[in-house]
Amino acid sequence: MSEPQSPGPGTSGGPGTSGAPRTSGTPGTSGGPGTSGTPGTSGGPGPGRGARERVLSRVRAAIGDDVADRQRRVDAEYAALPREYLVAHHEPAAHDIVALFAERAADYRAVVERVPASALPDAIARVLAGRAATFEPAAAPEPEPPPAPPGGDSMITEDPRHIEPQILRDHGNDGTSATRDGAVGASGAAVVAGTGDGVAGTGEGGAGLQFIVPEGLPAEWLGRCAEDCARAALITDDPPLDTALLDAAAGVVTGCAVAVAETGTILLDHGPGQGRRAVTLVPDFHLVVVRHDQVAADLPGAFARLDPARPHTLISGPSATSDIELVRVEGVHGPRTLHVLIADPG
């Protein structure tokens, strides 16, 4: 009777047989590396087949690739939305929005006047004359100590680049004015350059009575200043005045870009006749002219008239704050006095 033979090489249970190494579960076979469920085979996230890519491919298939056509469809759907709600509280056809603007601006403690456009030069001269009569120039600053001798520890030095403003032509009786390039025009008001090598304030009012006039302000608006407001000098901001001169000025005269009736707000886009932002924020007095056709009913209507690429400043009354103990303080962040002239037709 033959004896049972023990498993040998190549037999069941031995090397190379079932259950031995190099059988199922080994590299290259099912269940091991390189089989189903492993990288590179079906069922695994192969290149470009991640969850994000699959979702995006489905989205692209759903919406299509024609972006322009899709935008047209979106615009059409948006235009078709029912709009039975109230679009504006004060439609210009049903409300006097200019009167509303005057009322709301006055609520902010601004001084508001409505004048015919033909009387605007007289009104500007009158307002500036009244401001000149009550304006008290700031006290001269204390002189700076002399620079320390060489070798000292002090770092205080004089600025050799500081330039005082220059008056090209003061008020006179010849009805002439100096323009930006130094030419003389017949605007009836003396407009002077902002900086130069001379000394400011050669007129009767002295150096403190200077009103800043931005470039581009209509010359006819200042036509009565030479006669009715002879104590004040009109200076330009070109080249730009430094902060000390802006602060020492008696005020600034500007136009505006648009005004909002519902909120009593004046918007500047700092275009012609409006000046840069510092010109309307640093002086303590701001006279702004608003034409009747510049008044919009509300903020959406106002912003629709503006160029979004330009800087915008919104002015709602004179500067005021109650941050500290609810005590109202005026003139901290801008002009203490805002005077608005609304130019009506006529």
C-alpha angles and dihedrals in degrees: 000000000000120000122235111264120230117240109273135188112311094013131111110293093015133092111304093015130102111294090023128102118290091038129105111331093035124117112294095018131097114292095020134087112307093026130106111310093029127106115286097023132093115291095033129100099264124186111309092001100101123130093260093053092047092051093048092049090054091048091051091049091051099048100031128225100269101104095177092052091048091051090051091052092049092050091049092050091048092050091050094057112117112252106188093143125101107278096193135007094217115036110193090227092059103031138050095239093179091059089046091053091050091051095047094045090051089052087066089057094256118145106244127189131175114210134167113262090241090059095048096102091053092047093050092049091048094050093047091047090052091049091048091052093056101031116113113195115230116262115267111264120251112270114258117247115260116267116272117259117261112285094030127123097242118108095193111124136162118257107237091192095065110118126190120221119265127217110217096186127001125208112294141158098261095083093233134132138193118245128209095274093046095259117136120240133183099243094127094237132085112238115186134199118263099230138013142120100290134082122272125234107035092154129090094274097058130224095311098061100077126132119198116231116191119223112267097034107141108264093217090065089067096043095113099041096090092057104031100033104035094148093068131072122213113220131184129226095230111133090027116264118234121247094259092057092045090052093048094051119107091230148301133261118210145154123226141228100230141335130219118225097195095056102023089238128153117209124204123193091183094241125138113332094013105078129205121312096260091057091062097039106044104050115080095228128051124187110190128184119214119189114216092241091056093067115103124192098236144351097277090052091048096049090048087066095051133085107241090209092065126080114257132205120193116206120193105176127311119325112282137159137180098187095126115065090326091285111147112234121182131205098028101116100022145342116347091211126043116188116188124196113193110202108214123192115278 
